[in-house]
Amino acid sequence: MNPVLSRSLAAAGLVLGMSVIAVAPAHAQAAGAATRAQVKMDRDTFLSMARYDHVSGKWVLRDDMAMPEGVPSRDEIKAMRDKFLSMNRWDHTNSQWVPVQGAPRDMSKLPREQVKAETERFLKMHRFDAQTMSWTASTR
């Protein structure tokens, strides 16, 4: 067989094979793909419920939207954090949170710098677990 002809046949086979590979995913996606109208409806629904928060760089629920059943509000989560901070203080010598002796601290009477520093440290060391609805120590 002519070497030029065999190379031509091999090249033709490769091109056909590649075209089948390239076209097959397009057919697979088209079968279950949403229509343009469905995508627009989903987008409009999402935009009616969420807004982009430039500070956090995330999409968040709009202020006028009710939270889903069983999800604590942002204020409730902050209250849990503030309760922890009023019941505990950071011990620099042992590098850990220790319970406050006696009554809880009144955070409004502490210097603003101290409250800010303790809040930042708490947020670096803890995360809110939505499944257990509580603050848990981060595993960084």
Residue frames relative to the residue before (quaternion, step in Angstrom):
aa qw qx qy qz dx dy dz
M 1.0000 0.0000 0.0000 0.0000 0.00 0.00 0.00
N 0.5540 -0.6303 0.4438 0.3144 3.51 -1.08 0.78
P 0.4686 -0.6978 0.4543 0.2950 3.68 -0.74 0.98
V 0.6260 0.5286 -0.3460 0.4571 3.62 1.01 -0.67
L 0.6601 0.5067 -0.3011 0.4657 3.56 0.99 -0.87
S 0.6628 0.4978 -0.3166 0.4612 3.58 0.93 -0.83
R 0.6336 0.5039 -0.3361 0.4813 3.61 1.04 -0.68
S 0.6371 0.5281 -0.3254 0.4575 3.58 1.00 -0.78
L 0.6614 0.4916 -0.3052 0.4772 3.58 0.96 -0.84
A 0.6390 0.5181 -0.3257 0.4659 3.57 1.00 -0.81
A 0.6585 0.5032 -0.3049 0.4692 3.57 0.95 -0.88
A 0.6450 0.5143 -0.3214 0.4650 3.58 0.97 -0.82
G 0.6435 0.5185 -0.3154 0.4663 3.57 1.00 -0.80
L 0.6409 0.5233 -0.3142 0.4654 3.56 1.02 -0.81
V 0.6577 0.5089 -0.3067 0.4630 3.58 0.92 -0.91
L 0.6614 0.4946 -0.3108 0.4705 3.59 0.92 -0.85
G 0.6497 0.5227 -0.3112 0.4559 3.55 0.98 -0.86
M 0.6672 0.4958 -0.2975 0.4695 3.58 0.95 -0.87
S 0.6469 0.5161 -0.3336 0.4515 3.58 1.00 -0.74
V 0.6261 0.5182 -0.3391 0.4738 3.61 1.05 -0.68
I 0.6537 0.5037 -0.3142 0.4693 3.60 0.97 -0.83
A 0.6834 0.4915 -0.2882 0.4565 3.58 0.96 -0.85
V 0.7082 0.4603 -0.2635 0.4660 3.61 1.00 -0.77
A 0.5901 0.6238 -0.3669 0.3577 3.62 1.01 -0.73
P 0.6813 0.4703 -0.3318 0.4523 3.67 0.78 -0.79
A 0.6107 0.5547 -0.3605 0.4351 3.59 1.05 -0.66
H 0.6619 0.4851 -0.3081 0.4812 3.58 0.98 -0.76
A 0.6458 0.5239 -0.3254 0.4500 3.58 0.98 -0.79
Q 0.6808 0.4762 -0.2961 0.4713 3.60 0.97 -0.78
A 0.6490 0.5447 -0.3284 0.4174 3.57 0.95 -0.79
A 0.6099 0.5852 -0.3620 0.3931 3.60 1.04 -0.67
G 0.8066 0.2533 -0.1343 0.5170 3.63 0.89 -0.85
A 0.4372 0.7236 -0.4462 0.2936 3.59 1.24 0.07
A 0.4955 -0.6427 0.5002 0.3021 3.52 -1.18 0.69
T 0.5133 -0.6280 0.4805 0.3335 3.53 -1.15 0.57
R 0.6787 -0.4864 0.3595 0.4166 3.54 -1.27 0.34
A 0.6451 0.5241 -0.3160 0.4576 3.59 1.00 -0.82
Q 0.6485 0.5109 -0.3228 0.4628 3.61 1.00 -0.79
V 0.6475 0.5153 -0.3153 0.4645 3.57 0.98 -0.86
K 0.6484 0.5073 -0.3190 0.4696 3.61 0.96 -0.82
M 0.6498 0.5135 -0.3179 0.4616 3.57 0.99 -0.84
D 0.6463 0.5106 -0.3179 0.4697 3.60 0.97 -0.83
R 0.6431 0.5221 -0.3152 0.4631 3.58 0.98 -0.87
D 0.6819 0.4906 -0.2927 0.4568 3.59 0.85 -0.95
T 0.6284 0.5231 -0.3289 0.4726 3.58 1.04 -0.75
F 0.6570 0.5077 -0.3082 0.4643 3.57 0.92 -0.92
L 0.6962 0.4782 -0.2809 0.4558 3.59 0.84 -0.95
S 0.6298 0.5171 -0.3483 0.4633 3.60 1.14 -0.47
M 0.7278 0.4231 -0.2299 0.4883 3.60 1.20 -0.49
A 0.7965 0.2628 -0.1140 0.5325 3.61 1.10 -0.61
R 0.1334 -0.7468 0.6432 0.1034 3.51 -1.36 0.37
Y 0.4636 -0.6701 0.4990 0.2951 3.56 -1.17 0.53
D 0.2306 -0.7651 0.5910 0.1104 3.55 -0.80 1.09
H 0.3169 -0.7874 0.5014 0.1681 3.58 -0.39 1.25
V 0.5977 0.5733 -0.3674 0.4232 3.61 1.12 -0.52
S 0.7739 0.3194 -0.1746 0.5182 3.58 0.83 -0.97
G 0.3848 -0.7410 0.4713 0.2841 3.58 1.23 -0.38
K 0.6299 0.5091 -0.3281 0.4862 3.57 1.18 0.60
W 0.4946 -0.5885 0.5343 0.3515 3.52 -1.36 0.26
V 0.0484 -0.7961 0.6032 -0.0069 3.57 -0.89 0.97
L 0.6103 -0.5448 0.4302 0.3816 3.54 -1.28 0.43
R 0.5219 -0.6375 0.4603 0.3305 3.59 -0.95 0.83
D 0.6282 -0.5810 0.3806 0.3508 3.54 -1.17 0.68
D 0.7179 0.4459 -0.2566 0.4690 3.61 1.03 -0.73
M 0.5586 0.5970 -0.3907 0.4230 3.61 1.28 0.00
A 0.4199 -0.6917 0.5284 0.2571 3.57 -0.99 0.84
M 0.4904 -0.6502 0.4930 0.3063 3.56 -1.04 0.78
P 0.5672 -0.5870 0.4400 0.3744 3.59 -1.10 0.57
E 0.6768 -0.5064 0.3627 0.3923 3.55 -1.25 0.51
G 0.8331 0.2342 -0.1737 0.4700 3.58 -0.92 0.92
V 0.6082 0.5251 -0.3673 0.4684 3.62 1.24 -0.05
P 0.3830 -0.7327 0.5030 0.2520 3.61 -0.66 1.03
S 0.5160 -0.6359 0.4754 0.3214 3.55 -1.15 0.63
R 0.6749 -0.4810 0.3700 0.4198 3.55 -1.28 0.27
D 0.6414 0.5277 -0.3197 0.4561 3.57 1.03 -0.79
E 0.6419 0.5149 -0.3266 0.4650 3.61 1.02 -0.74
I 0.6472 0.5067 -0.3178 0.4727 3.59 1.01 -0.80
K 0.6436 0.5044 -0.3187 0.4794 3.59 1.00 -0.80
A 0.6285 0.5346 -0.3360 0.4542 3.59 1.02 -0.76
M 0.6237 0.5242 -0.3386 0.4706 3.61 1.04 -0.74
R 0.6470 0.5139 -0.3112 0.4696 3.57 0.99 -0.88
D 0.6846 0.4932 -0.2881 0.4528 3.56 0.86 -0.97
K 0.6126 0.5350 -0.3477 0.4665 3.59 1.09 -0.66
F 0.6334 0.5185 -0.3308 0.4697 3.58 0.98 -0.84
L 0.6871 0.4887 -0.2906 0.4524 3.58 0.87 -0.94
S 0.6619 0.4912 -0.3197 0.4673 3.61 1.05 -0.62
M 0.7107 0.4433 -0.2521 0.4846 3.59 1.16 -0.57
N 0.7672 0.2670 -0.1454 0.5648 3.61 1.26 -0.28
R 0.1279 -0.7616 0.6265 0.1055 3.53 -1.27 0.40
W 0.5027 -0.6473 0.4830 0.3082 3.56 -1.21 0.53
D 0.2052 -0.7645 0.6032 0.0975 3.56 -0.83 1.05
H 0.3284 -0.7865 0.4928 0.1752 3.58 -0.37 1.25
T 0.6455 0.5417 -0.3395 0.4180 3.61 0.99 -0.71
N 0.7697 0.3125 -0.1742 0.5287 3.60 1.02 -0.77
S 0.3156 -0.7820 0.4747 0.2521 3.58 1.33 -0.16
Q 0.6233 0.4863 -0.3758 0.4835 3.53 0.75 1.12
W 0.5367 -0.5891 0.4901 0.3531 3.54 -1.32 0.32
V 0.0601 -0.7852 0.6160 0.0209 3.57 -0.94 0.90
P 0.5489 -0.6206 0.4408 0.3452 3.59 -1.08 0.70
V 0.4755 -0.6480 0.5167 0.2950 3.55 -1.14 0.71
Q 0.4083 -0.6933 0.5379 0.2517 3.57 -1.00 0.84
G 0.8013 0.2430 -0.1989 0.5092 3.58 -0.88 0.93
A 0.8134 -0.2295 0.1976 0.4966 3.53 -1.12 -0.78
P 0.6098 -0.5497 0.4137 0.3935 3.59 -1.18 0.48
R 0.5374 -0.6246 0.4605 0.3304 3.57 -1.15 0.61
D 0.3557 -0.6731 0.5993 0.2474 3.54 -1.20 0.60
M 0.3202 -0.8026 0.4740 0.1692 3.57 -0.16 1.33
S 0.6159 0.5642 -0.3560 0.4191 3.60 1.13 -0.54
K 0.6787 0.4827 -0.2920 0.4703 3.61 1.20 -0.38
L 0.5658 0.5830 -0.3912 0.4324 3.60 1.27 -0.11
P 0.6012 -0.5445 0.4180 0.4091 3.61 -1.16 0.43
R 0.5924 -0.6130 0.3952 0.3423 3.57 -0.98 0.86
E 0.6287 0.5466 -0.3325 0.4420 3.60 1.01 -0.78
Q 0.6563 0.5071 -0.3096 0.4650 3.58 1.00 -0.83
V 0.6476 0.5084 -0.3183 0.4699 3.59 0.93 -0.86
K 0.6577 0.5079 -0.3073 0.4637 3.58 0.94 -0.89
A 0.6691 0.5000 -0.3054 0.4573 3.61 0.88 -0.91
E 0.6784 0.4798 -0.2981 0.4698 3.61 0.91 -0.88
T 0.6312 0.5244 -0.3347 0.4632 3.60 1.02 -0.74
E 0.6556 0.5047 -0.3094 0.4689 3.59 0.93 -0.87
R 0.6524 0.5052 -0.3165 0.4680 3.59 0.94 -0.86
F 0.6407 0.5242 -0.3233 0.4585 3.58 0.96 -0.85
L 0.6937 0.4806 -0.2825 0.4560 3.59 0.87 -0.95
K 0.6289 0.5132 -0.3372 0.4769 3.60 1.15 -0.51
M 0.7537 0.4116 -0.2019 0.4709 3.57 1.05 -0.75
H 0.7655 0.2893 -0.1589 0.5524 3.60 1.23 -0.31
R 0.1092 -0.7493 0.6460 0.0958 3.53 -1.32 0.38
F 0.4557 -0.6698 0.5081 0.2924 3.55 -1.18 0.57
D 0.2273 -0.7728 0.5831 0.1055 3.55 -0.71 1.14
A 0.3385 -0.7824 0.4917 0.1772 3.57 -0.41 1.25
Q 0.6278 0.5460 -0.3526 0.4283 3.61 1.09 -0.52
T 0.7622 0.3248 -0.1933 0.5255 3.60 0.93 -0.84
M 0.3264 -0.7722 0.4747 0.2679 3.59 1.35 -0.19
S 0.6347 0.4815 -0.3564 0.4882 3.57 0.91 0.95
W 0.5382 -0.5848 0.4948 0.3515 3.53 -1.32 0.30
T 0.0432 -0.7935 0.6070 0.0088 3.59 -0.90 0.91
A 0.5847 -0.5793 0.4303 0.3706 3.54 -1.20 0.56
S 0.4468 -0.6820 0.5108 0.2726 3.56 -0.97 0.87
T 0.2957 -0.7483 0.5671 0.1761 3.55 -1.16 0.61
R 0.1846 0.8030 -0.5396 0.1728 3.56 0.68 1.09
